[in-house]
Amino acid sequence: MPSPTLIKPPPVDLSKSAIENVLELTTLRDIGPDIYTNTRPLWHPPGARGIYGGAVIAQSLAAAQLTIPPPSPANKNATFFIHSMHCYFVLAGNAEIPILYHVERVREGKSFMTMTVQARQRGKCIFTTTASFVREGSAGKQTVDHESGMPAGVREELEKGVGVDDEGSAADKAVNGEEGSGPFLSRRLPVYNNDSLQPHTKRPRQWIRARGRISTSSGHQAHLSALAYMSDSYFIGTVARVHNLFRTPGLASAQSTTSAPSSSSSSSNTSATPAVDPMTTPESREHADNLPPPKIGMMVSLDHTIYFHRPRELRADEWLFSEMESPWAGDGRGLVLQRIWNREGMLVATCVQEGLIRLVQSADGSLTQALGEENAVVDRKGDGSKL
């Protein structure tokens, strides 16, 4: 029987946060240079086609960061931080098989370094990313600066709802859908402009943060990897939410657990009743022709891009505000954008993702309108899981 890790996992390191333990890598020097593997088993969301994609994104980033030379006299004490990574999901990952992360040092320049990472299982590439790192301070003292501001009023709402050190309440579900566990918390907010008839003008929002405190021993890179992990929370599901697409209530818990991550690869769930997705309420089922909306047959992410704007200003163990939108959907695909601000209102990251969005079709190719169809395709990854 296959094992989910190459080496027996060590005990959980209680000096580190849950998300640090989840993303821990083991170096495989005996196999080759710059090769790493997951130290702990990866999480397979219920009903999903494979492992949670955010875990592979984050571990690929962690592997690339491990290959970056540390500051030293040889490189004039230069510090390099990730500024962008472009990812593609190639094959479904198997939670019962270890992943090997192969890092290739494409270019090591004075101001920029480029790495590619391939995540492989049984010799096949299931995920690939190109990551670019920039030397801190290489732009000089005078720079061109501007940024999108955090939406008005959201910070005040957070101050009313949760404290700085709050470890979660009934409204703050852990990423694996269970209270009291999981490496990060997610507090979903009502969709902004949800009454609009134009899907591209709606804005799903949430607050996210890693549970506990990320240790100083892991360095600031741990916060960047944690953000990459959380950036997949409820992401591609934005397309479904702005269209108020129906989801079978009995399958909703599988969707919500796939949207954010869990203790081995989480999954966020902040709906009041896990078995019912907010999109299945009577209000969301209203249609201009008085017919129920079409059902989602499959929803999986195809790619994922993250631009890291302010690495030093990012603390993944403090509340981060995320606002998403979908500027376009068509031809069975949907595009989503995400902006992430820190508690002080600084834009710390921008994310882009395209996903496959297929609706349940009838035999003649038209949309199936029956809400109770039992044999609908369900391997759709819910609200953001992929792979």
Summary of the structure (lengths in Angstrom):
residues: 387
radius of gyration: 20.5
end to end distance: 21.9
largest distance: 70.3
contacts: 1335
relative contact order: 0.18
helix: 19%
strand: 31%
